[in-house]
Amino acid sequence: MSKKKKTILTTIITLVVLVGVGGYFFFTRGTSTAVEEGELMPLMVSDLSGEMSSGSELFAGVVEPKETQKIMLEPERGRVKEIFVKEGDEVKKGDKLFSYHNPEGQMLLKEKAIDLEMANITINQKSKEVDSLRKQLSKAEDEEKGEIREQLNQAEIDLKVANLDAQKARMMHEEEQKKVNNNIVTAKVNGIVQKIDEEQQQKQQTDEETGSEPSGGTFMQIVNTEAAYVEGTVNELVKDGLKVGLEVNVASRKDPEQTWPGKIAEIGKLPVEQSEEGAEMDMYSEDPSNPNASKYSFKVELKSHEGLEFGYHVFIELAEEGAKGEEVVLPTEYIVQEEEKPYVWKVKDEALVKQEVELGAEKEDGMMIVVKKGLKADDYILFPEDSLKEGKKVTIDDSIEEDF
C-alpha cells in the first residue's frame, strides 16, 4: 500500500475512533470475541491515536515560480513604441523587453531646459547688479552709503533666491532628461515571458484621445524557471508543528507515488485570507479545516522541480526524518482533569492506575490533544468512568486489537 493511501486510511481510522469515543462497548459488540457484561475493555494508545503519533501531516499546495517580474505600464513615460519579445521567449537579466515613445516628454524636457536657461540669466543679472552696487558703495559719499547699502543687501538676497531657483530648475531638467533617455524597459530576472497584454498597448492611444484613466494591470510578466517553490497553507491548530528547514516531500495529486524532496523555507507570521480555491484545497488536506481558525502561508523550497509545472496542485507531507516521532495524540474525552494534574486510566501489570500526563496543543477542532509525556504508543488505557478505581484488575485481550 502506498504511503498516501496509508495516510488516507489513517484519517478514516481516526474519525471512526472519534465517533466511538465514550462508547467502548461498540468494540465489544463489533468483534468476534465474546465479552461478558461489565468486563473492562482497554485499548492501545496507538489505535486511539489513529497512528497520528507518526507525526505525518498532509497539506495542500500550489507550485509557484521562485521569482516573478510583473511590469505595469507607466503612462508618464509615454506609449509603448516597440515590443522586442513575445510570449514563451526565454530572456536573461538585462535583455530589452519593450520601449516607450514619449513626444510629450520631449516637449516637457524642452520646457524644463528653457526654465533652466531663464534661471541662469536671472543669476547673471543679479550678479551684475550686486557687483555694480558694491562699486558704488566704495566710491559713495558718507551720506549716500546708507541707501546704497540697503540696495546691496536686497540685491544679495535676490541673488541667493535666483541661485536656489536655478538649482531647482536644474534638478527638474535632469529628472525629465532621465525619463526621456530611459525609454527602454529591461528584464530584471532570468526566465520566460509568460504574459504580454497587447490590448493595453492598443488601448493606450484611445485613452489619451478620450482622456480616460489607464486600465492598469500587469502588462508583461516574466517568471524565473530556474527554481520553484510550493506555497501551502497551514491551520493555526497545527502551525507549531512546522519549522523552517523541516524536510518535506511534495507529491503529485495525479500520481502520489511521484514525489519531489524539499524543505520549508518560510512560514508566514500573519494570517492570510482563505479564498475559494484555498477552501477547495483543504478538502485534500489533513490540516484541520476549522472556519474559525486562522490560516498561515508557508513556502517549500524544492531541490528539483523537473516534471512539475507552475500552477500544479500538489500534496505536501512531512518527511519521516522530520516527523514528531513518539508524540502521542488522544481523543480529549480520555483525559481526566478533575485533579491538580491531568491523568488517564492506564493498565499497568494488569491493574488500573492513574497515569499523570503532560498535555500539548489540541488538534482536530479540539477533539484530539497531544500528550507530550506520560504515555507511549503501546500503552493500554480505558475510557474514564465513575466505576473505575486504582488497583482494579484488567485483562488485555490482544485478539480484540487484531480484529480492530
C-alpha positions in Angstrom: 0.0 0.0 0.0 1.4 3.4 -0.9 2.2 6.0 1.7 -0.6 8.3 0.5 -3.2 5.6 0.7 -2.0 4.7 4.2 -2.3 8.3 5.2 -5.9 8.5 3.9 -6.7 5.2 5.7 -5.2 6.6 8.9 -7.5 9.6 8.7 -10.5 7.3 8.2 -9.5 5.2 11.2 -9.1 8.3 13.3 -12.6 9.5 12.5 -14.0 6.1 13.4 -12.3 6.2 16.7 -13.6 9.7 17.5 -17.2 8.7 16.7 -16.8 5.8 19.0 -15.3 7.7 21.9 -17.2 7.2 25.1 -18.8 4.0 24.0 -16.1 1.4 24.1 -18.9 -1.2 24.2 -19.0 -0.6 20.5 -15.8 -2.7 20.3 -17.3 -5.4 22.4 -20.2 -5.8 20.1 -18.2 -5.3 16.9 -15.6 -8.0 17.5 -15.8 -11.8 17.3 -14.6 -12.1 20.9 -17.4 -12.7 23.4 -17.2 -10.2 26.3 -19.1 -10.6 29.5 -21.2 -7.8 30.8 -19.1 -5.5 33.0 -15.7 -6.6 31.6 -13.3 -3.7 31.1 -12.0 -3.2 27.5 -8.7 -1.4 27.4 -7.5 0.0 24.0 -3.9 0.5 22.8 -2.9 4.2 22.6 -1.7 3.8 19.0 -5.2 2.7 17.9 -6.9 5.6 19.7 -4.3 8.0 18.1 -5.2 6.7 14.7 -1.5 6.4 14.0 -1.1 10.2 14.3 1.9 9.6 16.6 4.0 9.0 13.5 3.9 12.8 13.0 2.9 12.6 9.4 0.9 15.6 8.3 -0.6 16.2 4.8 -1.1 19.7 3.4 -2.1 21.0 0.0 0.0 23.4 -2.0 0.5 25.0 -5.4 3.7 25.1 -7.4 4.9 28.7 -8.0 8.0 30.2 -9.7 10.6 31.3 -7.2 10.9 34.8 -8.8 8.4 36.8 -10.9 8.8 40.2 -12.6 5.5 42.0 -13.1 5.7 45.1 -15.3 3.0 47.8 -15.2 2.7 50.4 -17.9 3.8 53.9 -16.8 1.7 56.5 -18.7 4.0 59.3 -17.7 6.8 57.6 -19.7 4.6 57.7 -22.9 3.1 55.0 -25.1 4.6 51.6 -25.9 6.5 52.0 -29.1 8.0 48.6 -29.7 7.9 45.2 -28.1 11.1 43.2 -28.5 9.8 39.8 -27.2 6.8 37.5 -27.4 5.1 35.1 -25.1 7.2 32.0 -24.5 10.5 33.7 -25.2 13.4 33.0 -22.9 15.1 36.1 -21.6 18.1 36.9 -19.4 18.5 39.7 -16.9 19.2 43.0 -18.8 17.5 41.9 -22.0 15.3 44.5 -23.7 11.6 43.9 -23.4 9.9 46.9 -24.9 10.4 50.7 -25.5 8.3 53.8 -24.9 7.7 56.7 -27.3 7.1 59.9 -25.4 6.7 63.0 -27.6 5.0 64.8 -24.7 8.1 64.0 -22.6 10.3 65.6 -25.3 8.2 68.7 -25.2 8.3 68.8 -21.4 12.1 68.4 -21.5 12.4 71.5 -23.7 10.2 73.5 -21.4 12.5 72.4 -18.4 15.5 73.4 -20.4 14.0 76.9 -21.1 13.2 77.3 -17.4 16.8 76.4 -16.5 18.2 78.9 -19.1 16.0 81.7 -17.7 17.1 80.9 -14.2 20.7 81.2 -15.3 20.0 84.5 -17.0 18.4 85.8 -13.8 21.5 84.8 -11.8 23.7 86.6 -14.3 21.6 89.8 -14.0 21.6 89.7 -10.2 25.3 89.1 -10.0 26.0 92.2 -12.2 23.6 94.2 -10.0 25.5 93.2 -6.8 28.9 94.0 -8.4 27.7 97.4 -9.5 26.3 98.3 -6.1 29.5 97.2 -4.4 31.5 99.5 -6.6 29.1 102.4 -5.9 29.3 101.8 -2.2 33.1 102.0 -2.3 33.0 105.4 -4.1 29.9 107.0 -2.5 29.9 109.8 0.0 29.1 109.1 3.6 25.6 110.4 3.3 24.9 108.2 0.3 26.3 104.9 1.7 23.3 104.1 3.9 20.8 104.0 1.0 23.3 102.1 -1.3 24.0 99.5 1.5 20.3 98.8 1.7 20.1 98.3 -2.1 23.1 96.0 -1.9 21.6 93.8 0.9 18.4 93.3 -1.1 20.3 92.6 -4.3 22.4 89.9 -2.5 19.1 88.3 -1.2 17.7 88.3 -4.7 20.9 86.6 -6.0 20.6 83.8 -3.4 16.9 83.2 -4.4 17.9 83.2 -8.1 20.6 80.5 -7.3 18.0 78.4 -5.5 15.5 78.7 -8.4 18.3 77.7 -10.8 19.2 74.7 -8.7 15.6 73.6 -8.6 15.2 74.1 -12.4 18.4 72.1 -13.0 17.1 69.1 -10.9 13.8 69.1 -12.7 15.6 69.2 -16.1 17.8 66.3 -15.1 14.9 64.3 -13.9 13.0 64.8 -17.1 16.1 64.0 -19.1 16.3 60.6 -17.3 12.7 59.9 -18.2 13.3 60.6 -21.9 16.6 58.7 -22.1 15.2 55.8 -20.1 12.7 54.7 -22.7 13.8 51.0 -22.7 12.4 48.5 -20.2 14.7 45.5 -19.5 14.3 42.2 -17.7 15.3 42.0 -14.1 15.2 38.2 -13.8 16.2 35.2 -15.9 13.1 33.4 -17.1 10.3 33.1 -19.7 7.9 35.7 -20.9 4.7 34.3 -19.5 2.3 37.1 -20.4 2.0 40.2 -22.7 -1.2 42.2 -22.6 -1.2 43.7 -26.1 -4.7 45.0 -25.6 -3.3 47.5 -23.1 -0.9 48.7 -25.8 -3.8 49.2 -28.2 -5.9 50.9 -25.6 -3.2 53.5 -24.7 -3.9 55.7 -27.7 -7.6 55.5 -27.2 -7.3 56.5 -23.5 -5.1 59.5 -24.4 -7.6 60.7 -27.1 -10.6 60.4 -24.8 -8.9 61.5 -21.6 -9.8 58.2 -19.9 -7.8 56.8 -17.0 -5.4 53.9 -17.9 -6.9 50.4 -17.5 -4.0 49.3 -15.3 -3.0 45.7 -14.5 0.1 43.7 -15.5 1.3 44.4 -19.0 4.1 41.9 -19.1 5.2 39.1 -16.7 8.5 37.2 -16.6 8.8 34.1 -14.5 12.1 32.6 -13.3 12.1 29.0 -14.3 15.5 28.2 -12.8 13.9 27.4 -9.4 10.4 26.7 -8.0 8.8 26.6 -4.6 5.4 25.3 -3.3 3.2 27.6 -1.5 0.8 26.0 1.0 -1.4 27.0 4.0 -1.5 25.6 7.5 -4.2 25.8 10.1 -3.2 27.6 13.4 -4.0 24.4 15.3 -1.0 22.6 13.7 1.2 25.5 12.7 3.6 24.9 15.6 4.5 21.6 14.1 6.1 23.3 11.1 9.7 24.7 11.4 11.9 26.4 8.8 14.3 23.8 7.5 12.0 20.9 8.1 12.3 18.2 5.4 9.2 17.5 3.3 8.1 15.5 0.3 5.9 17.1 -2.4 3.7 14.6 -4.2 1.7 14.9 -7.4 -2.1 14.7 -6.9 -2.4 12.7 -10.1 0.2 10.2 -9.0 1.0 10.3 -5.3 3.9 7.8 -5.8 5.8 10.6 -7.7 7.5 12.8 -5.2 10.0 15.7 -5.0 12.1 16.4 -1.9 12.3 19.9 -0.4 12.4 21.8 2.8 10.3 24.5 4.5 11.9 27.9 3.6 9.5 30.3 5.1 6.4 30.4 7.4 4.1 33.4 7.4 3.7 35.3 10.6 0.4 36.9 9.7 -2.8 35.1 8.8 -4.0 35.0 5.2 -7.4 35.3 3.7 -9.0 32.0 2.7 -10.0 32.0 -0.9 -12.5 29.7 -2.6 -9.6 27.9 -4.2 -7.9 27.5 -0.8 -11.1 26.1 0.7 -11.2 23.5 -2.1 -7.5 22.6 -1.5 -8.3 21.9 2.2 -10.6 19.1 1.0 -7.4 17.2 0.1 -5.5 18.1 3.2 -5.2 16.6 6.7 -4.8 20.1 8.0 -7.9 20.6 10.3 -10.5 22.7 8.4 -12.0 24.9 11.0 -13.7 28.0 9.6 -13.0 29.9 12.8 -9.3 29.0 12.8 -6.7 31.3 11.0 -4.6 30.1 8.1 -1.0 30.8 7.6 1.0 30.5 4.4 4.3 28.6 4.2 6.8 28.0 1.4 8.6 24.9 0.4 11.9 25.2 -1.5 12.3 22.2 -3.9 15.7 20.6 -4.6 14.4 19.8 -8.1 11.2 20.6 -9.9 11.6 18.5 -13.1 8.2 17.2 -14.1 6.3 19.9 -12.2 4.6 22.7 -13.9 3.8 26.1 -12.4 0.2 26.1 -11.1 0.1 22.4 -10.4 -1.8 21.5 -7.2 0.2 19.1 -5.0 0.4 17.4 -1.6 3.0 18.4 1.0 3.9 15.8 3.6 6.5 16.0 6.4 9.4 13.7 5.7 9.8 10.8 8.2 13.1 12.2 9.4 11.4 15.5 10.3 8.4 13.9 11.9 7.5 14.2 15.6 8.5 10.6 16.4 7.0 9.4 19.7 4.3 12.2 20.0 1.0 10.7 21.2 -2.4 12.1 20.3 -5.6 11.0 22.1 -9.3 11.9 22.0 -9.8 14.6 24.6 -12.5 12.5 26.3 -9.9 10.1 27.6 -8.2 12.9 29.6 -9.4 13.4 33.2 -8.7 16.9 34.5 -10.6 16.8 37.8 -7.4 16.9 39.9 -4.4 19.2 40.0 -2.7 17.3 37.2 -4.5 15.7 34.2 -4.3 11.9 34.0 -5.6 8.9 32.1 -6.7 5.4 33.3 -3.8 3.2 32.3 -3.3 -0.6 32.6 -0.1 -1.5 34.4 0.7 -5.0 35.4 -3.0 -6.0 34.7 -4.2 -3.4 37.1 -5.6 0.2 36.8 -3.5 3.2 37.7 -3.9 6.9 37.4 -1.2 7.9 34.9 -0.4 11.6 35.0 0.3 13.2 31.6 1.7 16.4 30.3 -0.6 17.9 27.6 0.3 19.8 24.4 -1.8 21.5 21.8 -5.3 20.5 20.8 -6.0 19.1 17.3 -8.9 18.1 15.1 -11.0 21.1 16.2 -10.5 20.3 19.9 -11.4 16.6 19.5 -7.8 15.4 19.8 -5.0 16.5 22.1 -1.2 16.0 22.1 0.2 14.0 25.1 3.8 15.2 25.4 4.8 13.0 28.4 3.3 10.1 30.4 2.2 7.7 27.7 3.7 5.5 24.9 2.1 4.3 21.8 2.0 0.7 23.0 0.3 1.5 26.4 -3.2 0.4 27.1 -5.8 2.8 28.6 -9.5 2.9 29.4 -12.3 5.4 28.8 -12.9 7.2 32.1 -16.0 6.1 34.1 -17.1 6.6 37.6 -16.8 2.8 38.3 -13.0 2.8 37.6 -10.7 2.5 40.7 -7.0 2.2 41.1 -5.8 -1.4 41.5 -8.8 -2.9 39.7 -7.8 -6.0 37.7 -7.9 -5.7 33.9 -7.3 -8.3 31.3 -5.8 -7.3 28.0 -7.3 -9.3 25.1 -4.9 -8.9 22.1 -7.3 -10.6 19.8 -9.6 -7.6 20.0 -6.8 -5.3 18.9 -6.2 -7.6 15.9 -9.9 -7.5 15.0 -9.9 -3.7 15.2 
